[in-house]
């Protein structure tokens, strides 16, 4: 995402211990063609949550 749309997404600078090295940053102050699509942001957050959440919490999210 950062390579294809650098005006919308970025990689935060990692800390000395490597924290943030795999994070995705989203610019929230964009406008025009790069205006924030909150549905897309919600999808990114949900995908990220599903990547790290325990199976029981994902099942609860799915209503199972």
N, C-alpha and C positions, 0 to 999 in steps of 0.2 A: 504494500500500500504506500509505503514511504517513497519507493522508487517511481511508482506510476503517478502519484499525486502529492508531490512534495509541498505544494501550497496548502494542503489540507492535513497531512499527517507528518509526524516526525518521530525519531527515536530520541528519548530523553538521554542526556549525558549520564553514563553510568557512574556510580560512586566508586571510590577506591576499592571497595569490597565486591564490586560487580552488581550491586543492586540496581535495578532498572535496565539492565542490559537486554532484556527480552521484552520490555514494555513498548507499547505503542502510544504515542502522544497524538492528540487531536487538537488542532487550532480551533478555538471557540470564537475568535474575533474576526472571522472571515465574512465576506459578503460577495455579492454578484454571483458568478458561476460557481464560486467556491463556498457559497453559503452553507451553513450547517444543516445537514439532514438528520434531524433528531431520531427518526426511525432507523437510520443506518447506525447511529451511535448506540441506540438501544440494542440492535442486533450484535454489534461488536462486543458490547458489555456482556450480553447473554452468552455468546460464544466463549468469551474468556472465562466466565463463571463455570460453564459446563466443562471446561478444560481442567479446572482445578478442584471443583467441588466433589465431595464424597457421593457415591452412588445413591445413598438414601436421600440426600438433598436434591439431586437431580430428579429422582422419582417424585419427590414432593412438588418440584417445579412443574413437572409434567402432569401432576394430578393423579398419580398412580398410588 
